[in-house]
Amino acid sequence: MMLSEGLSDPGSLEFYKILARENNPSLLLEVLHLTKSADQQNKIRTKKPVYFLGILRKKGIVVKFKKDEK
């Protein structure tokens, strides 16, 4: 929920739940902080969620959009 609120993206709550379940929460919060800081400094030229996911990808985090079917 923190990710959804911090990125002003409540429509993607389910995606953020999956992301939090499959990755290190402290890393996600660190990247959220970097994103919010960049936004406050007007350094983001796109939407905050896109910027956030870009940082995660650069850190090697696999970003999935669907739950794994088991």
Secondary structure, 3 states (H helix, E strand, C coil): CHHHHHCCCHHHHHHHHHHHHHCCHHHHHHHHHHHHHHHHCCCCCCCHHHHHHHHHHHCCCCCCCCCCCC
